[in-house]
Amino acid sequence: MQSSRLFSRVDFRIVGIVLLLQMCGVLTIAAYSQDFLTDSHWTFFQPNVKSQLQWIAVSWGCFFAAVRFDYAHLREWSWGIYIISLLALIGLFFTDPIVRVQRWYRLPLVGISIQPSEVAKLAVVVTLSWFLERRALVAESFSTLLGALIIVGVPFLLILKQPDLGTAMVLYPVALVIFYFGGIRARVLKLLCVPGIIALVLVALMFSGGVPHEQMRPYMTKVFKEYQCERLNPNTHHQRASQIAIAVGGVSGKGWRQGEYWR
């Protein structure tokens, strides 16, 4: 009886999509896990593949555990989750850096690392949704907008300080979507969209050759780290490799493990 109720709450369309993505990930890892210096014979179940399969099994266990949980209870716990996530983000700055950044807590006994910014993303979604739901009748007021911006802005700045620009930027479109459904004034939403549109246009111009990357670098380094600016460089190894892959393989590619890397 309990199992039937459990599966009735599962959206099997999502299950199929996730399984497909996981399979693509495993195949990609398997194709590029061979160590040519020590092993010339390729096998599918490389150590990296086994590790990926183990984590996939763990993820499905977490998924079905989450299905049993009534997410409506998150309303009651939203501020608690939010405050704990902020404390975890602040605590990172009192730990030793890992790879010159402060993004993870390393658990010595189990040998794994925890990234609080991932929890912070969930905390922002839950808390911001709860806040705008409670303020539905005055959603267009300035106080509601200010409160919503603070809820998003504090973790955004803490994550940006780690530094982790990519994770911080995820909060931007997420917040815009919640603002839209939460009833924030349309004029304000349009104004908040302007920085994102400008950034997308500049990135498109740099990658299309309209604006040289080196010309923009002095301006970008005032805001971003050097390695973050380099990610927007259209002349890196990865960019050239992508162009070669498209030129050689076309739209459909050359097939699994048939790329130039294997020759």
C-alpha positions in Angstrom: 0.0 0.0 0.0 2.8 2.4 0.9 4.7 1.5 -2.2 1.7 2.2 -4.4 1.3 5.6 -2.8 5.0 6.3 -3.2 5.1 5.5 -6.9 1.9 7.5 -7.5 3.9 10.6 -6.5 6.7 9.9 -9.0 6.7 11.8 -12.3 8.1 9.0 -14.5 8.8 11.5 -17.3 11.4 13.0 -15.1 12.8 9.6 -14.2 13.2 8.8 -17.9 14.9 12.2 -18.6 17.3 11.8 -15.7 18.2 8.2 -16.6 19.0 9.4 -20.2 21.2 12.2 -18.9 23.0 9.8 -16.5 23.6 7.3 -19.3 25.1 10.0 -21.5 27.3 11.0 -18.6 28.5 7.5 -18.0 29.2 6.9 -21.7 31.1 10.2 -21.9 33.3 9.3 -18.9 33.9 5.8 -20.2 35.0 7.1 -23.5 37.6 9.5 -22.0 38.8 7.6 -19.0 41.6 5.5 -20.5 45.1 6.2 -19.3 47.3 6.0 -22.4 50.5 6.2 -20.4 49.8 3.0 -18.4 47.1 1.1 -20.2 46.7 0.7 -23.9 43.7 -1.7 -23.6 40.4 0.1 -23.2 37.7 -1.3 -20.9 34.3 0.2 -20.2 34.4 -0.1 -16.4 37.3 2.3 -15.7 37.6 3.5 -12.0 36.0 6.8 -12.9 33.0 4.9 -14.4 32.6 2.8 -11.3 32.7 5.9 -9.1 30.1 7.6 -11.3 27.8 4.5 -11.1 28.1 4.4 -7.3 27.1 8.0 -7.0 24.2 7.4 -9.4 22.9 4.7 -7.1 23.2 7.0 -4.2 21.3 9.7 -6.1 18.4 7.4 -6.8 18.3 6.5 -3.1 18.1 10.2 -2.2 15.5 10.7 -4.9 13.0 8.1 -3.6 13.6 9.3 -0.1 12.7 12.8 -1.2 9.6 11.5 -2.9 8.3 10.3 0.4 8.7 13.8 1.9 5.9 16.4 1.8 7.6 19.5 0.4 4.9 21.7 1.8 6.7 21.4 5.2 9.5 23.4 3.7 7.3 26.5 4.2 7.6 26.0 8.0 11.4 25.5 7.8 12.2 28.0 5.1 13.9 30.7 7.4 15.7 28.0 9.3 17.1 26.5 6.2 18.0 30.0 4.9 19.8 31.1 8.1 21.7 27.8 8.3 22.8 28.1 4.7 24.1 31.7 5.3 26.0 30.6 8.4 27.6 27.8 6.4 28.6 30.3 3.6 30.1 32.7 6.2 31.9 29.8 7.9 33.8 29.0 4.7 35.9 32.2 5.2 37.3 30.8 8.4 38.5 27.5 6.8 41.6 26.8 4.8 41.2 27.3 1.0 40.9 24.3 -1.2 42.5 24.8 -4.6 42.9 28.5 -3.7 39.2 29.1 -3.2 36.8 28.8 -0.2 33.9 26.8 -1.5 33.9 23.5 0.3 33.9 22.0 3.8 36.1 18.9 3.8 34.9 16.0 6.0 38.1 14.2 7.0 36.5 10.9 8.3 34.4 10.2 5.2 36.8 11.7 2.7 34.2 13.9 0.9 33.6 17.6 0.5 30.4 19.6 1.0 29.6 22.7 -1.0 27.2 25.0 1.0 26.4 27.1 -2.1 24.4 24.2 -3.5 22.2 24.2 -0.4 22.0 28.0 -0.5 20.4 27.8 -4.0 17.6 25.7 -2.6 17.3 27.9 0.5 16.9 31.0 -1.7 14.2 29.3 -3.8 12.2 28.1 -0.8 12.5 31.3 1.3 11.9 33.7 -1.5 8.8 31.8 -2.6 7.5 31.7 1.0 8.2 35.5 1.4 6.4 36.5 -1.9 3.5 34.2 -1.1 3.0 35.9 2.3 3.3 39.3 0.6 1.0 38.5 -2.3 -1.4 41.4 -1.5 1.4 43.9 -1.5 3.7 42.3 -4.0 4.1 45.5 -6.0 5.2 47.5 -3.0 8.8 48.8 -2.5 9.1 47.0 0.8 8.3 43.7 -0.8 10.9 44.3 -3.6 13.5 45.3 -1.0 12.9 42.2 1.1 13.1 40.0 -1.9 16.3 41.6 -3.1 17.9 41.1 0.3 16.9 37.4 0.4 18.7 36.9 -2.9 21.5 39.4 -2.6 23.1 38.3 0.7 23.8 34.7 -0.5 24.7 36.0 -3.9 27.4 38.2 -2.5 28.7 35.5 -0.2 29.0 33.0 -3.0 30.6 35.6 -5.3 33.2 36.3 -2.6 34.4 32.6 -2.5 34.8 33.2 -5.5 32.2 31.2 -7.4 30.8 33.4 -10.1 29.0 30.5 -11.9 27.0 29.4 -8.9 26.2 33.0 -7.9 24.9 33.8 -11.4 22.5 30.9 -11.2 20.6 32.8 -8.6 20.0 35.7 -11.0 17.6 34.0 -13.5 16.1 31.9 -10.7 15.2 35.1 -8.8 13.7 36.7 -11.9 11.4 33.8 -12.5 10.2 33.8 -8.9 9.8 37.5 -9.0 7.6 37.1 -12.1 5.3 34.5 -10.5 5.4 36.3 -7.2 3.8 39.4 -8.6 6.7 41.8 -8.6 5.9 44.9 -10.7 6.6 44.3 -14.5 8.5 47.5 -14.8 10.9 46.5 -12.1 11.4 43.0 -13.7 12.3 44.7 -17.0 14.8 46.9 -15.3 16.3 43.8 -13.5 16.6 42.0 -16.9 18.8 44.8 -18.4 22.1 43.7 -16.8 21.6 40.1 -18.0 20.8 41.2 -21.5 23.8 43.5 -21.7 26.0 40.7 -20.4 24.7 38.2 -23.0 25.2 40.7 -25.8 28.8 41.4 -24.8 29.6 37.7 -24.5 28.0 37.1 -27.9 30.0 39.9 -29.4 33.3 38.5 -28.0 32.6 35.0 -29.2 31.5 36.2 -32.7 34.6 38.5 -33.0 32.6 41.7 -32.9 34.5 42.9 -29.8 38.1 41.6 -29.2 38.5 39.8 -25.9 41.8 41.5 -25.1 40.1 44.9 -25.5 37.4 44.0 -22.9 39.9 42.3 -20.5 40.9 45.5 -18.7 37.3 46.3 -17.9 36.4 42.7 -16.9 39.3 42.3 -14.5 37.9 45.2 -12.5 34.9 42.9 -11.7 36.1 39.3 -12.3 39.1 37.2 -11.4 41.7 36.6 -14.1 40.7 32.9 -14.6 37.0 34.0 -14.9 37.9 36.4 -17.7 39.8 33.6 -19.4 36.6 31.5 -19.6 35.2 34.2 -21.9 38.2 34.0 -24.2 37.1 32.6 -27.6 40.7 31.6 -28.5 41.3 29.0 -25.7 42.1 25.3 -26.3 38.5 24.2 -25.6 37.0 26.7 -28.0 39.4 25.6 -30.8 38.7 21.9 -30.0 34.9 22.6 -30.2 35.4 24.2 -33.6 37.5 21.3 -34.9 35.0 18.8 -33.6 32.2 20.5 -35.5 34.3 20.9 -38.6 35.4 17.2 -38.6 32.2 15.6 -37.4 29.5 17.9 -38.6 26.1 17.9 -36.9 26.0 14.1 -36.2 29.6 13.7 -35.2 31.9 10.8 -36.0 30.5 8.3 -33.5 31.3 7.2 -30.0 35.1 6.9 -29.4 35.8 7.7 -33.0 37.0 11.3 -32.5 40.5 12.5 -33.4 41.5 12.1 -29.7 41.6 8.3 -30.2 43.9 8.3 -33.3 
